[in-house]
Amino acid sequence: MKVKFTNFNKEFLSLEKKLIKSFRAVGKKGDYILGKELKIFENKVKKFLGVKYVLGVGNWTEGMIMVCKALNFDEKDEIITVSNSFIATCGAISFSGCKPVLADVDETMNMDINDLKKKITKNTKAIMPVHLSGIPAKIDEIKKICKKNKLIFIEDAAHAFGGKYKGKSLGTLGDIGIFSLHPRKNFHILGDGGIIVTNNRKLFEKLSLMRNHGLKERDEAIIWGTNSRLDNLQASFGNIMISHINKMNKNFLKIANYYSNNLKHLVQIPKYDSKVSSPTFHQYIIRTAKRDELKKFLKKKGIETAIHYPNPIHKQRAYKNNFGNIKLNNTEKYAKEILSLPINAYLTDKEVGYVVKNIKFFFSKN
């Protein structure tokens, strides 16, 4: 049996008629940039998340760069985040001209609060936890730290659309939230895209200008901006996808629970507080000292897996060349143990059972 890590083909076929109909509708109108579908999409996201302002942008990275610029951060300003994330988390901060300062993670693989406190300096301007795999970071503690130190709270919610913390949507709990719409995400479009959300009107208005060259009108620019607009066609696809996201997230959670219930005595399963957190499980990440052997074994059995992320950001040349060498004990330890199992909304019970069966067999022999 072959078990795919993702299944874009199956998803497309299930939505093909709706997607093609939307493509034709946009094409017939010839309304491709900043059009009606984008406004509808932003309003749908606003309602879904329960937030005041939503902005569709080119992708997560450009969204974060614009946020740093809109907040007037410069080269002496520091943003504390984590290293066990995709390179964009720090890349956007650095590219915008700021300094990413990295805190270690705890056993939940989200930001370690004690280490976070140690990393705050007079130059710290913001804290940006990553809701890794759609599992909420320690929101309440981070909020308190931000309030005490007068810091901006930015949520890297790239993995977390539809996730909840104490009944409220991830991405809406800080000052600003940024989502990715990349095809690998639970909620996605058919290409690159991103969303910025906030309850701050002035920030929203500035970002609205910035995503479109700083233009107030077609020929009147009032600030410097860039070109980072979620195009109308992709927004129309987003309008289709958002009607399926709750069902898809339920499927992700069902698979995650099955993995956890069957593997908890064999590997370290994801940790979170189910009383307050409702994860999206964008990834399902286990930890084991036998990671490499298990990965090879599953590949032989036709099971695709991945590692998120094998090389922490602080070990990347881009980071070390700019900010030097640092030590993050847990991050480095976990990077050698983590393995992402197949999880997508189109996995069958048979396929998930096959994954579990083979992991159990592996550990019975090892």
C-alpha positions in Angstrom: 0.0 0.0 0.0 1.1 3.6 -0.8 0.3 6.3 1.8 0.9 9.8 0.5 1.9 12.6 2.8 -0.3 15.0 0.9 -2.9 14.3 -1.7 -3.5 17.4 -3.9 -4.8 15.3 -6.8 -7.6 13.8 -4.7 -8.5 17.2 -3.2 -8.7 18.8 -6.6 -10.9 16.1 -8.1 -13.3 16.4 -5.2 -13.6 20.2 -5.8 -13.0 20.3 -9.5 -16.4 21.4 -10.7 -16.6 24.3 -8.2 -13.0 25.4 -8.9 -13.5 25.4 -12.7 -16.8 27.2 -12.3 -15.1 29.9 -10.2 -12.2 30.1 -12.7 -14.7 30.8 -15.6 -16.7 33.3 -13.6 -13.5 35.4 -12.8 -12.2 35.0 -16.3 -15.5 36.2 -17.9 -15.5 39.3 -15.7 -11.8 40.0 -16.3 -11.5 41.3 -12.7 -8.2 39.9 -11.6 -6.6 42.3 -9.0 -8.3 43.8 -5.9 -11.7 42.7 -7.1 -15.0 41.6 -5.7 -14.0 38.0 -4.9 -11.1 39.3 -2.7 -13.6 41.5 -0.8 -15.9 38.6 -0.3 -13.0 36.4 0.8 -11.8 38.9 3.3 -15.3 39.3 4.8 -15.7 35.5 5.0 -12.4 35.2 6.9 -13.4 38.1 9.1 -16.6 36.4 10.1 -15.0 33.0 10.5 -12.2 34.2 12.8 -14.2 36.9 14.6 -11.7 39.7 13.9 -12.3 43.2 12.8 -9.9 43.6 9.9 -8.6 41.1 7.3 -6.1 41.7 4.5 -5.4 39.2 1.7 -1.7 39.4 0.7 0.8 37.6 -1.6 2.1 35.2 1.0 3.0 34.9 4.7 6.5 36.1 4.2 5.5 39.4 2.5 2.8 39.8 5.1 5.4 39.7 7.9 7.8 42.0 6.1 5.0 44.5 5.7 4.0 44.2 9.4 7.6 45.0 10.4 7.6 48.0 8.1 4.2 49.2 9.2 5.3 49.1 12.9 8.4 51.2 12.0 10.8 48.6 13.2 14.5 49.1 12.3 17.9 47.4 12.5 18.3 47.9 16.2 14.9 46.4 17.0 14.5 42.7 18.1 11.7 40.3 17.6 11.8 37.1 19.7 10.6 34.0 18.0 11.7 30.3 17.7 14.1 28.3 15.7 12.1 25.1 15.0 10.1 26.6 12.2 10.3 27.2 8.5 13.1 29.6 7.5 10.5 32.3 6.6 9.8 32.9 10.3 13.2 34.5 10.7 13.9 35.3 7.1 11.0 37.8 7.0 12.2 39.5 10.2 15.8 39.8 9.0 14.9 40.8 5.5 12.7 43.6 6.9 15.8 45.0 8.6 15.1 43.7 12.2 16.9 41.1 14.3 15.3 37.8 15.0 16.2 36.6 18.6 15.5 33.0 19.2 14.0 31.4 22.3 14.2 27.7 23.0 11.1 25.5 23.0 9.6 23.3 25.7 8.2 19.7 25.5 5.2 21.0 23.6 7.7 22.2 20.9 6.3 25.7 21.2 8.1 28.7 22.8 9.6 28.1 26.2 8.3 30.8 28.5 11.3 30.8 30.9 13.8 31.1 28.0 11.6 33.8 26.4 11.9 35.9 29.6 15.7 35.7 29.5 15.9 36.9 25.9 14.0 40.2 26.4 16.3 43.3 26.2 15.9 47.0 25.9 15.8 46.5 22.1 13.0 43.9 22.1 9.9 45.3 20.3 7.8 42.2 19.7 7.3 38.5 20.5 6.2 36.2 17.8 5.4 32.6 18.9 4.8 30.0 16.2 1.7 27.8 16.6 3.7 24.8 15.4 1.5 22.3 13.6 -1.5 24.3 14.6 -1.0 23.6 18.3 -1.4 26.9 20.3 1.6 28.4 22.0 1.2 29.5 25.7 -1.0 32.5 24.8 -1.9 33.7 28.3 1.7 33.7 29.5 3.0 35.5 26.4 0.2 38.1 26.6 1.2 38.9 30.2 4.9 39.2 29.2 3.9 41.5 26.3 1.7 43.7 28.5 4.4 44.0 31.3 7.1 44.9 28.8 5.0 46.9 26.4 5.7 44.6 23.5 3.8 43.9 20.3 2.3 40.3 20.2 2.5 38.9 16.7 1.1 35.4 16.0 2.8 33.3 13.4 -0.4 31.4 12.7 0.7 30.0 9.3 -0.3 26.5 10.4 -3.3 27.4 12.5 -6.3 28.5 10.6 -9.4 27.3 12.4 -7.5 26.4 15.6 -8.8 27.7 18.9 -7.5 28.7 22.3 -10.1 29.0 25.0 -12.8 29.2 22.3 -11.1 32.0 20.4 -9.5 31.7 17.0 -5.7 31.5 16.8 -4.2 34.5 15.0 -6.7 36.8 16.6 -5.4 36.7 20.2 -2.4 39.0 19.8 -2.1 42.4 18.2 -1.5 40.9 14.7 -1.9 37.4 13.2 -0.4 36.2 9.9 -1.6 33.1 8.1 -0.2 31.2 5.1 -2.5 30.0 2.3 0.2 27.8 0.8 -1.3 24.5 -0.6 0.3 22.5 2.2 -1.8 24.2 4.8 -5.2 22.9 6.0 -6.8 26.1 4.7 -5.2 27.0 1.4 -5.6 28.1 -2.1 -4.1 26.7 -5.3 -0.9 28.7 -5.1 0.8 31.2 -2.8 -1.2 33.5 -0.6 -1.4 34.9 2.9 -3.7 36.7 5.3 -3.0 39.4 7.9 -5.6 39.9 10.6 -5.8 42.6 13.3 -8.3 44.6 15.4 -6.2 47.7 15.0 -7.8 50.0 12.5 -4.8 52.3 11.9 -2.5 49.4 11.4 -4.9 47.8 8.9 -5.3 51.1 7.0 -1.5 51.4 6.7 -1.0 47.8 5.6 -3.8 48.2 3.0 -1.8 51.0 1.4 1.4 49.1 1.7 0.2 46.0 -0.1 -0.7 48.2 -3.1 2.3 50.4 -3.7 1.2 53.0 -1.1 -1.6 54.0 -3.5 -4.6 55.9 -2.1 -6.0 56.2 -5.7 -4.7 54.8 -9.0 -2.3 57.7 -9.5 -1.7 59.0 -5.9 0.8 57.3 -3.7 0.9 58.7 -0.1 3.5 56.3 1.4 6.1 53.8 0.0 4.6 50.4 -0.4 5.1 47.1 -2.2 3.1 44.8 -4.4 1.6 42.0 -2.3 -2.0 41.5 -3.2 -3.9 38.2 -3.0 -5.2 38.0 -6.6 -8.9 37.7 -7.3 -8.7 34.3 -8.8 -7.0 32.8 -5.8 -9.4 34.6 -3.5 -12.3 33.0 -5.4 -10.7 29.6 -4.7 -10.4 30.6 -1.1 -14.1 31.3 -1.0 -14.7 27.7 -2.0 -12.1 26.3 0.4 -13.4 28.2 3.5 -16.7 26.4 3.3 -14.8 23.1 3.7 -12.3 24.0 6.4 -14.3 22.9 9.4 -14.9 19.5 7.9 -11.3 19.2 6.9 -10.0 20.2 10.4 -12.3 17.6 11.9 -10.7 15.0 9.7 -7.2 16.1 10.7 -8.2 15.9 14.4 -9.7 12.5 13.9 -6.5 11.2 12.4 -4.4 12.8 15.0 -6.4 11.3 17.8 -6.2 7.8 16.2 -2.4 8.2 16.0 -2.1 9.4 19.6 -4.3 6.7 21.0 -2.4 4.0 19.3 1.2 5.3 19.5 1.4 7.0 22.9 3.3 4.0 24.4 5.8 3.8 21.6 6.8 7.4 20.8 6.4 10.9 22.2 3.1 12.1 20.8 2.2 15.9 20.4 1.6 17.6 23.8 -1.1 20.1 24.3 -3.8 21.0 26.9 -7.1 19.7 25.4 -9.1 21.7 28.0 -8.1 25.0 26.4 -6.6 24.1 23.0 -8.2 22.9 19.8 -5.3 22.3 17.4 -5.6 22.1 13.6 -2.8 19.4 13.3 -1.4 20.9 10.1 1.4 18.3 10.9 1.3 15.3 13.2 4.8 15.3 14.7 6.1 12.4 16.8 9.5 12.1 18.5 11.7 9.1 18.8 15.4 8.4 19.3 15.0 5.9 16.4 13.7 8.5 14.0 16.0 7.8 11.1 15.5 4.0 11.2 11.8 4.4 11.5 11.6 6.8 8.6 13.6 4.4 6.3 11.4 1.5 7.4 8.2 3.4 6.6 9.5 4.4 3.2 10.1 0.8 2.4 6.5 0.1 3.3 5.3 2.8 0.9 4.5 5.4 3.7 5.6 8.9 3.0 6.9 10.9 6.0 8.6 14.3 6.4 10.7 16.2 9.0 9.5 19.6 10.2 12.2 20.8 10.6 15.5 18.9 10.2 17.8 22.0 10.4 16.7 24.6 12.9 17.0 28.1 11.7 19.9 29.0 14.1 21.9 26.3 12.4 21.3 27.7 8.9 24.2 29.6 7.3 21.9 32.6 6.7 21.3 33.0 10.4 24.9 32.2 11.6 26.5 34.6 9.1 24.4 37.5 10.4 23.8 36.7 14.0 26.5 34.2 15.1 26.3 30.9 16.8 23.8 30.2 19.6 22.8 27.2 21.6 19.2 26.0 21.9 19.3 22.7 23.8 15.8 21.4 23.3 15.4 22.7 19.8 18.6 20.9 18.8 17.7 17.7 20.6 14.2 17.5 19.1 15.5 18.2 15.6 17.1 14.8 15.7 14.0 13.0 16.9 11.0 14.6 15.1 9.1 12.8 12.4 5.9 14.0 10.7 3.4 11.2 9.9 1.0 11.4 6.9 -2.0 13.6 7.8 -4.3 15.1 5.3 -8.1 15.4 5.0 -8.2 12.7 2.3 -6.5 9.9 4.2 -8.7 6.8 4.5 -9.2 4.8 7.8 -7.4 1.9 6.0 -4.4 4.1 5.2 -4.1 5.5 8.7 -4.5 2.0 10.2 -1.7 0.8 7.9 0.6 3.5 9.2 -0.1 2.6 12.8 0.3 -1.1 12.1 3.7 -0.6 10.6 5.0 1.6 13.3 3.9 -0.9 15.9 5.6 -3.7 13.9 8.8 -1.6 13.7 9.0 -1.1 17.5 8.2 -4.7 18.2 11.4 -5.6 16.3 13.5 -2.7 17.6 
